[in-house]
């Protein structure tokens, strides 16, 4: 970090500078964070406790909920601390560390969402070979984590090629790569290109894979003779489609709209959507629209009681 000696810490400008507004936002995002933790932990525990959910689809959902727990915990606790702090600072190393885990978990989540799309493709388009095709589910999850780690290491590994000599104010509530590039006082075209390409590929490739998967799925559904069969087939994909739309919708809006025309407030709102709000909605969407998850939750929580949940973690 020798090229970063001029700036030793960054200042998060956050969502507001008004004390009363900050207290209100603290309470709002504290509730959102607690709902995120409770919802995703319940999904993890229920899937772990109910043997009927030990299938490839719920194996992916288990890891998606675990990722969401970590994903929101990378940014939200620091944001909550800043709402109550007079000086909203973070060290350069702390900023780089936050950014590393944020990109790692974001890349892993996107990859797991594409694995779920492949699972739905196998279940609907080739049901006779479904178990054979999905027998390597652990490999897909491992590949998702490896992808997230590799992209994060490559992108964040380029940050030491930049130098920061002021200003040191990050106009966001977390260490955003785009904001960090703006603060660099000496540009490195190679580093910026590698960061842009790696972050774009980890978003674009899984998105194209999901789109192609659902084109094939839609084609297969339209060939089903009965309307009841078509509705049942589509309902198995509805939750995943909703999660993908929510996650990628904000990312597409952020990167399609010209950065010069984006206001800082607009950028922060979009950042909140995919960093804070989406991890909260994921367990709600999957549990409310999924009869198996709701049934397993009632079975574990009401019939067997909390003891069985603790036993399932042994």
BELVEN-V756377 format. One line per field, one symbol per residue. burial: # if it has 24 or more other C-alpha atoms within 12 Angstrom, else .. A space follows every 50 residues. Layout:
# BELVEN-V756377
burial->???
This chain:
# BELVEN-V756377
burial->...#..##########.....#..##..##.################### ..#.##############################...###.#..###### #########################........#..#..##..##.#### ##############...#################......##..##.### ###..##.##..##..##.##...........##.######.######.# #..#............##.##################..#.###.##..# ........#.....
